[in-house]
């Protein structure tokens, strides 16, 4: 399965979250075969959950993120 997104990058934690959420819904699909890619854009946001505390220093642009608010 290939999923395309319009954001600057997909972090490993987000890829694993997608795989975890899809696994119980598509039991015949091996989660390791889920590929998430991004379009080539320089203006889309990098999304991070507002509650996330420990950004992986190896994730691209971890310090230039837009925190998705918990409400609103």
Biopython code that builds the backbone (N, CA, C, O; Angstrom):
import numpy as np
from Bio.PDB.StructureBuilder import StructureBuilder

atoms = [
    (1, "UNK", "N", (0.849, -1.164, 0.000)),
    (1, "UNK", "CA", (0.000, 0.000, 0.000)),
    (1, "UNK", "C", (0.902, 1.236, 0.000)),
    (1, "UNK", "O", (1.844, 1.327, 0.786)),
    (2, "UNK", "N", (0.607, 2.166, -0.874)),
    (2, "UNK", "CA", (1.361, 3.415, -0.932)),
    (2, "UNK", "C", (0.412, 4.561, -0.583)),
    (2, "UNK", "O", (-0.675, 4.677, -1.147)),
    (3, "UNK", "N", (0.838, 5.396, 0.348)),
    (3, "UNK", "CA", (0.066, 6.563, 0.762)),
    (3, "UNK", "C", (0.905, 7.787, 0.447)),
    (3, "UNK", "O", (2.067, 7.868, 0.845)),
    (4, "UNK", "N", (0.321, 8.738, -0.266)),
    (4, "UNK", "CA", (1.030, 9.970, -0.601)),
    (4, "UNK", "C", (0.448, 11.114, 0.215)),
    (4, "UNK", "O", (-0.768, 11.229, 0.361)),
    (5, "UNK", "N", (1.332, 11.963, 0.747)),
    (5, "UNK", "CA", (0.891, 13.081, 1.580)),
    (5, "UNK", "C", (1.480, 14.390, 1.064)),
    (5, "UNK", "O", (2.493, 14.389, 0.364)),
    (6, "UNK", "N", (0.853, 15.482, 1.406)),
    (6, "UNK", "CA", (1.326, 16.799, 0.996)),
    (6, "UNK", "C", (1.874, 17.530, 2.216)),
    (6, "UNK", "O", (1.301, 18.521, 2.671)),
    (7, "UNK", "N", (2.977, 17.034, 2.731)),
    (7, "UNK", "CA", (3.694, 17.647, 3.845)),
    (7, "UNK", "C", (5.181, 17.596, 3.525)),
    (7, "UNK", "O", (5.590, 16.924, 2.578)),
    (8, "UNK", "N", (5.978, 18.289, 4.297)),
    (8, "UNK", "CA", (7.417, 18.365, 4.018)),
    (8, "UNK", "C", (8.101, 17.027, 4.227)),
    (8, "UNK", "O", (8.945, 16.631, 3.422)),
    (9, "UNK", "N", (7.752, 16.324, 5.295)),
    (9, "UNK", "CA", (8.412, 15.045, 5.564)),
    (9, "UNK", "C", (7.505, 14.147, 6.393)),
    (9, "UNK", "O", (6.567, 14.612, 7.040)),
    (10, "UNK", "N", (7.797, 12.876, 6.362)),
    (10, "UNK", "CA", (7.121, 11.894, 7.209)),
    (10, "UNK", "C", (8.162, 11.377, 8.183)),
    (10, "UNK", "O", (9.195, 10.842, 7.780)),
    (11, "UNK", "N", (7.884, 11.539, 9.459)),
    (11, "UNK", "CA", (8.821, 11.073, 10.470)),
    (11, "UNK", "C", (8.573, 9.595, 10.759)),
    (11, "UNK", "O", (7.469, 9.092, 10.554)),
    (12, "UNK", "N", (9.593, 8.916, 11.229)),
    (12, "UNK", "CA", (9.458, 7.493, 11.530)),
    (12, "UNK", "C", (8.341, 7.228, 12.522)),
    (12, "UNK", "O", (7.605, 6.254, 12.372)),
    (13, "UNK", "N", (8.201, 8.072, 13.528)),
    (13, "UNK", "CA", (7.164, 7.878, 14.543)),
    (13, "UNK", "C", (5.779, 7.951, 13.906)),
    (13, "UNK", "O", (4.875, 7.222, 14.313)),
    (14, "UNK", "N", (5.602, 8.819, 12.912)),
    (14, "UNK", "CA", (4.313, 8.932, 12.232)),
    (14, "UNK", "C", (4.041, 7.727, 11.344)),
    (14, "UNK", "O", (2.911, 7.243, 11.278)),
    (15, "UNK", "N", (5.071, 7.242, 10.663)),
    (15, "UNK", "CA", (4.922, 6.040, 9.848)),
    (15, "UNK", "C", (4.514, 4.859, 10.721)),
    (15, "UNK", "O", (3.614, 4.102, 10.356)),
    (16, "UNK", "N", (5.156, 4.696, 11.853)),
    (16, "UNK", "CA", (4.817, 3.597, 12.757)),
    (16, "UNK", "C", (3.402, 3.752, 13.316)),
    (16, "UNK", "O", (2.699, 2.763, 13.517)),
    (17, "UNK", "N", (2.990, 4.994, 13.566)),
    (17, "UNK", "CA", (1.625, 5.242, 14.047)),
    (17, "UNK", "C", (0.608, 4.839, 12.984)),
    (17, "UNK", "O", (-0.406, 4.216, 13.301)),
    (18, "UNK", "N", (0.868, 5.189, 11.729)),
    (18, "UNK", "CA", (-0.017, 4.798, 10.623)),
    (18, "UNK", "C", (-0.103, 3.280, 10.540)),
    (18, "UNK", "O", (-1.196, 2.722, 10.443)),
    (19, "UNK", "N", (1.040, 2.617, 10.579)),
    (19, "UNK", "CA", (1.056, 1.156, 10.491)),
    (19, "UNK", "C", (0.283, 0.524, 11.647)),
    (19, "UNK", "O", (-0.441, -0.452, 11.447)),
    (20, "UNK", "N", (0.428, 1.068, 12.843)),
    (20, "UNK", "CA", (-0.271, 0.537, 14.014)),
    (20, "UNK", "C", (-1.775, 0.713, 13.888)),
    (20, "UNK", "O", (-2.537, -0.179, 14.259)),
    (21, "UNK", "N", (-2.212, 1.860, 13.365)),
    (21, "UNK", "CA", (-3.641, 2.123, 13.228)),
    (21, "UNK", "C", (-4.285, 1.297, 12.121)),
    (21, "UNK", "O", (-5.453, 0.920, 12.229)),
    (22, "UNK", "N", (-3.540, 1.014, 11.064)),
    (22, "UNK", "CA", (-4.093, 0.264, 9.934)),
    (22, "UNK", "C", (-4.125, -1.235, 10.204)),
    (22, "UNK", "O", (-5.022, -1.929, 9.726)),
    (23, "UNK", "N", (-3.164, -1.738, 10.960)),
    (23, "UNK", "CA", (-3.036, -3.186, 11.182)),
    (23, "UNK", "C", (-4.338, -3.872, 11.595)),
    (23, "UNK", "O", (-4.689, -4.883, 10.986)),
    (24, "UNK", "N", (-5.077, -3.378, 12.600)),
    (24, "UNK", "CA", (-6.310, -4.088, 12.974)),
    (24, "UNK", "C", (-7.439, -3.937, 11.947)),
    (24, "UNK", "O", (-8.380, -4.731, 11.947)),
    (25, "UNK", "N", (-7.356, -2.952, 11.094)),
    (25, "UNK", "CA", (-8.417, -2.716, 10.111)),
    (25, "UNK", "C", (-8.219, -3.509, 8.828)),
    (25, "UNK", "O", (-9.184, -3.863, 8.150)),
    (26, "UNK", "N", (-6.957, -3.785, 8.500)),
    (26, "UNK", "CA", (-6.634, -4.555, 7.297)),
    (26, "UNK", "C", (-5.724, -5.712, 7.716)),
    (26, "UNK", "O", (-4.519, -5.691, 7.470)),
    (27, "UNK", "N", (-6.312, -6.700, 8.341)),
    (27, "UNK", "CA", (-5.522, -7.786, 8.934)),
    (27, "UNK", "C", (-4.727, -8.584, 7.907)),
    (27, "UNK", "O", (-3.722, -9.199, 8.263)),
    (28, "UNK", "N", (-5.148, -8.593, 6.643)),
    (28, "UNK", "CA", (-4.415, -9.334, 5.605)),
    (28, "UNK", "C", (-3.189, -8.573, 5.095)),
    (28, "UNK", "O", (-2.366, -9.140, 4.377)),
    (29, "UNK", "N", (-3.063, -7.312, 5.454)),
    (29, "UNK", "CA", (-1.959, -6.486, 4.968)),
    (29, "UNK", "C", (-0.807, -6.481, 5.975)),
    (29, "UNK", "O", (-1.005, -6.189, 7.154)),
    (30, "UNK", "N", (0.377, -6.801, 5.505)),
    (30, "UNK", "CA", (1.575, -6.737, 6.343)),
    (30, "UNK", "C", (1.911, -5.261, 6.547)),
    (30, "UNK", "O", (2.198, -4.567, 5.571)),
    (31, "UNK", "N", (1.884, -4.754, 7.800)),
    (31, "UNK", "CA", (2.154, -3.329, 8.049)),
    (31, "UNK", "C", (3.506, -2.865, 7.515)),
    (31, "UNK", "O", (3.665, -1.688, 7.191)),
    (32, "UNK", "N", (4.468, -3.755, 7.419)),
    (32, "UNK", "CA", (5.790, -3.384, 6.886)),
    (32, "UNK", "C", (5.718, -3.032, 5.408)),
    (32, "UNK", "O", (6.653, -2.440, 4.868)),
    (33, "UNK", "N", (4.622, -3.389, 4.746)),
    (33, "UNK", "CA", (4.466, -3.091, 3.321)),
    (33, "UNK", "C", (3.706, -1.788, 3.074)),
    (33, "UNK", "O", (3.359, -1.473, 1.935)),
    (34, "UNK", "N", (3.452, -1.040, 4.134)),
    (34, "UNK", "CA", (2.811, 0.273, 3.999)),
    (34, "UNK", "C", (3.912, 1.297, 3.789)),
    (34, "UNK", "O", (4.802, 1.450, 4.626)),
    (35, "UNK", "N", (3.843, 1.992, 2.672)),
    (35, "UNK", "CA", (4.832, 3.017, 2.324)),
    (35, "UNK", "C", (4.134, 4.369, 2.343)),
    (35, "UNK", "O", (3.102, 4.550, 1.697)),
    (36, "UNK", "N", (4.691, 5.310, 3.078)),
    (36, "UNK", "CA", (4.144, 6.662, 3.110)),
    (36, "UNK", "C", (5.199, 7.595, 2.526)),
    (36, "UNK", "O", (6.337, 7.630, 2.995)),
    (37, "UNK", "N", (4.810, 8.350, 1.499)),
    (37, "UNK", "CA", (5.752, 9.283, 0.892)),
    (37, "UNK", "C", (5.182, 10.692, 0.915)),
    (37, "UNK", "O", (4.009, 10.889, 1.233)),
    (38, "UNK", "N", (6.000, 11.656, 0.582)),
    (38, "UNK", "CA", (5.550, 13.037, 0.512)),
    (38, "UNK", "C", (5.757, 13.575, -0.891)),
    (38, "UNK", "O", (6.591, 13.079, -1.648)),
    (39, "UNK", "N", (4.994, 14.586, -1.220)),
    (39, "UNK", "CA", (5.224, 15.267, -2.485)),
    (39, "UNK", "C", (6.426, 16.188, -2.308)),
    (39, "UNK", "O", (6.807, 16.510, -1.182)),
    (40, "UNK", "N", (7.007, 16.599, -3.392)),
    (40, "UNK", "CA", (8.169, 17.484, -3.298)),
    (40, "UNK", "C", (7.676, 18.920, -3.160)),
    (40, "UNK", "O", (7.326, 19.578, -4.141)),
    (41, "UNK", "N", (7.660, 19.379, -1.928)),
    (41, "UNK", "CA", (7.160, 20.720, -1.659)),
    (41, "UNK", "C", (8.087, 21.429, -0.675)),
    (41, "UNK", "O", (8.724, 20.796, 0.167)),
    (42, "UNK", "N", (8.148, 22.715, -0.793)),
    (42, "UNK", "CA", (8.983, 23.497, 0.116)),
    (42, "UNK", "C", (8.155, 24.417, 0.999)),
    (42, "UNK", "O", (8.707, 25.175, 1.797)),
    (43, "UNK", "N", (6.834, 24.356, 0.862)),
    (43, "UNK", "CA", (5.991, 25.273, 1.619)),
    (43, "UNK", "C", (4.983, 24.576, 2.523)),
    (43, "UNK", "O", (4.284, 25.250, 3.280)),
    (44, "UNK", "N", (4.885, 23.264, 2.472)),
    (44, "UNK", "CA", (3.925, 22.551, 3.320)),
    (44, "UNK", "C", (4.447, 22.471, 4.750)),
    (44, "UNK", "O", (5.653, 22.547, 4.983)),
    (45, "UNK", "N", (3.532, 22.317, 5.707)),
    (45, "UNK", "CA", (3.972, 22.262, 7.110)),
    (45, "UNK", "C", (4.577, 20.918, 7.478)),
    (45, "UNK", "O", (4.338, 19.909, 6.815)),
    (46, "UNK", "N", (5.353, 20.921, 8.529)),
    (46, "UNK", "CA", (5.802, 19.694, 9.182)),
    (46, "UNK", "C", (4.926, 19.575, 10.414)),
    (46, "UNK", "O", (4.897, 20.487, 11.240)),
    (47, "UNK", "N", (4.216, 18.471, 10.554)),
    (47, "UNK", "CA", (3.238, 18.349, 11.622)),
    (47, "UNK", "C", (3.749, 17.522, 12.786)),
    (47, "UNK", "O", (4.357, 16.468, 12.600)),
    (48, "UNK", "N", (3.495, 18.013, 13.980)),
    (48, "UNK", "CA", (3.856, 17.310, 15.202)),
    (48, "UNK", "C", (2.701, 17.471, 16.177)),
    (48, "UNK", "O", (2.139, 18.559, 16.304)),
    (49, "UNK", "N", (2.352, 16.408, 16.854)),
    (49, "UNK", "CA", (1.311, 16.458, 17.865)),
    (49, "UNK", "C", (1.727, 17.439, 18.966)),
    (49, "UNK", "O", (2.883, 17.426, 19.391)),
    (50, "UNK", "N", (0.821, 18.276, 19.427)),
    (50, "UNK", "CA", (1.128, 19.294, 20.435)),
    (50, "UNK", "C", (1.642, 18.693, 21.730)),
    (50, "UNK", "O", (2.381, 19.347, 22.465)),
    (51, "UNK", "N", (1.262, 17.457, 22.021)),
    (51, "UNK", "CA", (1.682, 16.805, 23.261)),
    (51, "UNK", "C", (3.042, 16.136, 23.161)),
    (51, "UNK", "O", (3.610, 15.741, 24.179)),
    (52, "UNK", "N", (3.570, 16.005, 21.962)),
    (52, "UNK", "CA", (4.840, 15.296, 21.780)),
    (52, "UNK", "C", (5.992, 16.066, 22.407)),
    (52, "UNK", "O", (6.134, 17.270, 22.191)),
    (53, "UNK", "N", (6.800, 15.381, 23.168)),
    (53, "UNK", "CA", (7.885, 16.020, 23.901)),
    (53, "UNK", "C", (9.264, 15.713, 23.331)),
    (53, "UNK", "O", (10.087, 16.618, 23.196)),
    (54, "UNK", "N", (9.528, 14.473, 22.999)),
    (54, "UNK", "CA", (10.867, 14.044, 22.629)),
    (54, "UNK", "C", (10.985, 13.797, 21.131)),
    (54, "UNK", "O", (10.810, 12.672, 20.663)),
    (55, "UNK", "N", (11.280, 14.841, 20.395)),
    (55, "UNK", "CA", (11.460, 14.687, 18.957)),
    (55, "UNK", "C", (12.779, 13.985, 18.681)),
    (55, "UNK", "O", (13.796, 14.287, 19.306)),
    (56, "UNK", "N", (12.758, 13.062, 17.758)),
    (56, "UNK", "CA", (13.968, 12.335, 17.386)),
    (56, "UNK", "C", (14.913, 13.297, 16.674)),
    (56, "UNK", "O", (14.531, 13.889, 15.664)),
    (57, "UNK", "N", (16.136, 13.467, 17.173)),
    (57, "UNK", "CA", (17.059, 14.433, 16.560)),
    (57, "UNK", "C", (17.450, 14.076, 15.132)),
    (57, "UNK", "O", (17.969, 14.925, 14.408)),
    (58, "UNK", "N", (17.210, 12.832, 14.713)),
    (58, "UNK", "CA", (17.555, 12.430, 13.348)),
    (58, "UNK", "C", (16.411, 12.644, 12.366)),
    (58, "UNK", "O", (16.588, 12.473, 11.160)),
    (59, "UNK", "N", (15.240, 13.015, 12.872)),
    (59, "UNK", "CA", (14.134, 13.302, 11.967)),
    (59, "UNK", "C", (14.345, 14.652, 11.312)),
    (59, "UNK", "O", (14.691, 15.631, 11.973)),
    (60, "UNK", "N", (14.136, 14.692, 10.018)),
    (60, "UNK", "CA", (14.326, 15.900, 9.231)),
    (60, "UNK", "C", (13.485, 17.043, 9.781)),
    (60, "UNK", "O", (12.287, 16.885, 10.015)),
    (61, "UNK", "N", (14.104, 18.175, 9.984)),
    (61, "UNK", "CA", (13.435, 19.407, 10.384)),
    (61, "UNK", "C", (12.696, 19.297, 11.713)),
    (61, "UNK", "O", (11.677, 19.960, 11.903)),
    (62, "UNK", "N", (13.181, 18.485, 12.621)),
    (62, "UNK", "CA", (12.493, 18.293, 13.905)),
    (62, "UNK", "C", (12.367, 19.584, 14.698)),
    (62, "UNK", "O", (11.498, 19.685, 15.564)),
    (63, "UNK", "N", (13.203, 20.564, 14.428)),
    (63, "UNK", "CA", (13.118, 21.810, 15.180)),
    (63, "UNK", "C", (12.281, 22.870, 14.471)),
    (63, "UNK", "O", (12.048, 23.941, 15.032)),
    (64, "UNK", "N", (11.828, 22.595, 13.257)),
    (64, "UNK", "CA", (11.041, 23.563, 12.495)),
    (64, "UNK", "C", (9.648, 23.018, 12.239)),
    (64, "UNK", "O", (9.223, 22.908, 11.089)),
    (65, "UNK", "N", (8.943, 22.680, 13.294)),
    (65, "UNK", "CA", (7.657, 22.025, 13.142)),
    (65, "UNK", "C", (6.507, 22.940, 13.533)),
    (65, "UNK", "O", (6.667, 23.875, 14.317)),
    (66, "UNK", "N", (5.355, 22.647, 12.969)),
    (66, "UNK", "CA", (4.120, 23.293, 13.375)),
    (66, "UNK", "C", (3.411, 22.319, 14.299)),
    (66, "UNK", "O", (3.037, 21.224, 13.878)),
    (67, "UNK", "N", (3.224, 22.702, 15.545)),
    (67, "UNK", "CA", (2.567, 21.808, 16.486)),
    (67, "UNK", "C", (1.049, 21.850, 16.274)),
    (67, "UNK", "O", (0.420, 22.902, 16.392)),
    (68, "UNK", "N", (0.488, 20.705, 15.965)),
    (68, "UNK", "CA", (-0.950, 20.603, 15.778)),
    (68, "UNK", "C", (-1.608, 20.759, 17.145)),
    (68, "UNK", "O", (-1.337, 19.966, 18.047)),
    (69, "UNK", "N", (-2.470, 21.766, 17.319)),
    (69, "UNK", "CA", (-3.062, 22.001, 18.640)),
    (69, "UNK", "C", (-3.996, 20.873, 19.049)),
    (69, "UNK", "O", (-4.607, 20.227, 18.198)),
    (70, "UNK", "N", (-4.107, 20.635, 20.359)),
    (70, "UNK", "CA", (-4.982, 19.584, 20.858)),
    (70, "UNK", "C", (-6.434, 19.910, 20.586)),
    (70, "UNK", "O", (-7.229, 19.010, 20.314)),
    (71, "UNK", "N", (-6.796, 21.181, 20.653)),
    (71, "UNK", "CA", (-8.186, 21.610, 20.411)),
    (71, "UNK", "C", (-8.176, 22.654, 19.296)),
    (71, "UNK", "O", (-7.271, 23.480, 19.180)),
    (72, "UNK", "N", (-9.235, 22.573, 18.479)),
    (72, "UNK", "CA", (-9.363, 23.597, 17.446)),
    (72, "UNK", "C", (-8.587, 23.338, 16.287)),
    (72, "UNK", "O", (-8.607, 24.127, 15.342)),
]
sb = StructureBuilder()
sb.init_structure("model")
sb.init_model(0)
sb.init_chain("A")
sb.init_seg("    ")
for serial, (resi, resn, name, xyz) in enumerate(atoms, 1):
    if name == "N":
        sb.init_residue(resn, " ", resi, " ")
    sb.init_atom(name, np.array(xyz, "f"), 0.0, 1.0, " ", f" {name:<3s}", serial, name[0])
structure = sb.get_structure()
